């Protein structure tokens, strides 16, 4: 089994799937995913703010040509560290739940 280091940045997982990691994974430091098929790109979650999301998108677009146009974004849930960067992909189709965000500590 291959193992990957938990280091910041874009990681190629193979089969046109990528993980964007932000150690240490605590409050405000979520991770995201990118799945591509030819010229189509699907982003799984944005990040906690515009600055972090802009940095992530730049890394993705630099390494993966299909990421220059994100067609679909899937927000796994409504917590800020997964959706606050959505404004940078506002031209994409965004798929999200209508339920309230998870509550911490409950």
Secondary structure, 3 states (H helix, E strand, C coil): CCCCCCCCEEEEEECCEEEEECCCCCCCCCCEEEEEECCEEEEECCCCCHHHHHHHHHHHHHHCHHHHCCCEEECCCCCHHHHCCHHHHCCCEEECCCCCCCCCCC
